[in-house]
């Protein structure tokens, strides 16, 4: 774990991914593990656009200039994340997997259920920031997990998809403290923090289980139904996070002294971002 996270200047990175050669099951022989991770492409874009809108509303309330700059960097990174995952979702559609019904559900969640409420004021803004801080706890964990998941390489996972996941994961580790710091800046109540985590945890589990089932059911290759047995097998192989790892990650957030810098390795994340093929391709002259 790096201790100099506060010295990083967050910035959005241009990236370029070519999905032309991506197979439907980009982890060979693992359709369920593939689609469990593919849930990110159909759930995250709407969520990340929601993050951006909520953070934009919070910017005028920030009284600390360094935090303000971090928030602006976070906004830029999340906007690029949404576009990158949208590209992967469009590729799924182009290969015959209709993702629109699930995406429509995510639109309802983030635009209607968690969207603007006229007259709700700052209280609703802070409540949503607390939800984002809880979500970011998990995205930081997942970001570090995918940076460390050499089993994906060993299984022959598609390198372009791995680059998307590791570029995104590295930026999640890089900006893991921003949502938490913003929440504490505007409302440091412990009760709000833990209440939000208690809400977010089952909802995220529901999204991933429902999304995996949806993708397998609509996969034109008809690989079969989702099962816990297949998930546990993939977890033992290291190509998806294991239940024990996920459960272990919940407890620290409920500690009063917790801070997100405890999760993830900043130096490892920054090193990957410097070498990401997609980022380097975007920086190259065309």
N, C-alpha and C positions, 0 to 999 in steps of 0.2 A: 504493500500500500504506500503510495506516495504521500508525502506530507506537505508538498508545496503546491497543492491544488489551487490555492488562492492566487498564484502567480500566472495562471494560464489565461490568455486572452481568447475568449470563445469567438469563433467565426464560422460562418457557413462555408462549406467547401463545395465547389462545383464537382459533379461526378457524372460519369457516362457509363452506362451498362448496355451491352449488346446481348439481347435475349434470343437471337436467331437460332442458336444451337442448343438452347436449354431443353432437355427432355422433360416430359411430364413428371416422371418420378426421378428427380435429380439426385436423390440418395438411392443408388442402385439396389433393387430388391427390397426397398423399404417404402412402399406407398403410404402407409399410415404415418410414419415419421416425417416423410416429405410433406404431407398435407398438414400435419400438426404445426410445422413451421410455416407453411404457406398461409396459415390463418393470419399471420402478420400482414400479408399483402392485402387482405380484404377487410381487416379490422383497423389497422393502424392509420391509414390515411385520414379517415374522418376524425379519429381521435386526435391526431397530431394537428389537424387544422383547428380543432376545438381548443387545444392547448394554446395555439398561436393567438386566437381571438381573445381568450381569457387573459393571457399575459399582456396583450396590447391594452386591455382595459385597466390592468394593474399598473402600468408604467407611470401614469400621472401621480400615483400615490406613493411612489418610492422616494425616500428621503436620503438615500445613500447612493452616491454617484457610482461607486464600484459595483454595487448590486444592480444598479440600473444598466450598466454596460453588460453585465453578465446576462441579464434578462433579455436585452436586445440580441445578444449573441445566441442565446437559447432559441429565441423566436426564429432567427434566420436558419439555424440548424434544423429545427422541427419542420419548417416549411419545405426544406429540401428533402427531408426524410419522407414526407407525404408524397411528393412527386416521384421519388425513386420507387417506393412500394407500389404506387399506382401503375408504373411501367411494368412491374412484374405481374400485377393483376391483369393488365391488358393482354399480356402474353398468354396467361392462362385462358382468357376468353378466346384469343386467336387460335388456340389449340383445341377448342371445343368444350371448355369447361365454363359454363355460364355462372359467373360470380355475382351477378346483379341482385338477385333476391337477398343474399346475405349482406351485401353492401348497403342495400336499402334499409335493412334493419339497423345497421350501424349509423346510418344517417338519422334515423328516428331517435336513437339513443342520444347522440351528441347534439343534434340540432333542435330536437323538440324536448326530450326529457331533461337534458342538461344545458339547454340553450338559454337565451335571454328570458327573463321574467320581468316585465314592466313593473316598476315600483319596488322591486326587491332590494335595490340599492347595494351598498357595499357588503352587507352580510352574505348575500348570495354569491358575490364575487369571491369572497374569502372562503366560503364553503367549497366552491369549485376548485380553488387553489389548493385546498387541503386534499381533495380527491386526486388532483394531479401530482402532488407531492408523494402520495401513497403509491400511485401508479409508477412514478419515476423510481421508487425504491426497487420495484420489480424489474423495470427496464435496465437499471444499472446491473442488477444481478444477472439478467439474461445477456447483457452486453459482455460482462466478464466471462460468463459461461462459454459463449461462442468464441471468444478470443482464445480460450483454453482448450476447446473441444477438438483435439487432434484426431479423435475417433471419426469425425466427419471426413477429414482428409484420408484417413486409412480406409474408409468405406467407399472412397471414390466419388464423393459428392462433387457436384458441378462447381468448378472454380469461380465462375462468374457469380453464382448465387452465394457462394461462401464469401466472396468479396463484398457483396451487398450487405450480408449479415454482419460481417466483421467491421466494415466501415461504419455502419449504423451503430453496432454495439460499442465500438470504440468511442464514438461521439456521445453515446449515452453515459459511458463511464466518465468521459471528459466533463460533461455538464451535470453530473449526478446530484450536485449540491444545490443547484440554482432554485428549483421549485421549493425545496425544503427551507432554504434561506429566505426566500421571498415570503413564504407562509409565516415564518417566525418574525419577520420584519413587520408584517401587518397584523398578525395575531398569533402569539406564541403559546396559546393555551394547549396544554397537554391533552385535555379531554377531546378537543376537536381533532387533534392529530390521530389519536387512537380510534376514535369513532370512524374516521374516514378510512383507516386501514381495515377496520372490521367490515366496512361496506365493500371496499375495493376487492378484497381477497376472493370472496365467493363469486363476485361478478366476473372477474378476469378468468377464473376457473370455468365458469359457465360459457364465456365467449370462446375459449379454446376448445372445450369439449364439443360445443354445438358447431363451431366452425370446422373442426376435424370431421365430424360426422357429415356435415353438409358437403364438404369437398370430396370425400370418398363416395358419397351417394351419387354425386353428379359427375364424377370422373368418367370420361368416355371409355377408358380402358376397363372399367368395372372390376376394380381390384378386390372388392368385398367390403363388408361393413367394418366400422371401427370397433375395436375391442380393447379392454383393459389388458388382456394377455399380450397383445401386440405392442401396446405402449410400454409395458414393463420389460418386454424383451428388448425393445429399442433402447430403453433407459439403461439396461444392463450393458448394452453394447456401447453406450456413451454418445449416441447420436441425437438424443433428446435429454433434457434435464431429468434427473431421477426424482421421484417423490420425496425422498429423504432430503435432497438438496433444497427443494422448494420449501418444505416445511421448516427446515433449519433457518431459512432466510426471513421467516415471519417474525420470529422472537425479538431480534435486535430492535426493530422499529418501536416496540412497546417499552423499551428502556428509556427512562427520562433523559439520560445523558446521550442518547443516540445522536449521531450525525452521519450523513451519507458518505463522508470521506472514508468511513470504515469499510465501505463496499467497493471493491474494484481496485485496479492498479493503474494509476494515471500514467506512469511512465510507459507501461506496456501499451496502453491505448494510444498515446501520442506517437509512439514508434510505429504502430500499425498505420495510423493515419498518414504518416510520412511515406509509407511504402505501398499504400492501397493502389492496385492497378487501375481502378476506376477513377480515382482522383488524379493519378498521374496521366492517364489518357486524356482527361479533360483539360489538363494543364499543357498538353503537348500541342504544337501548332498543327492545324489541319490543312 
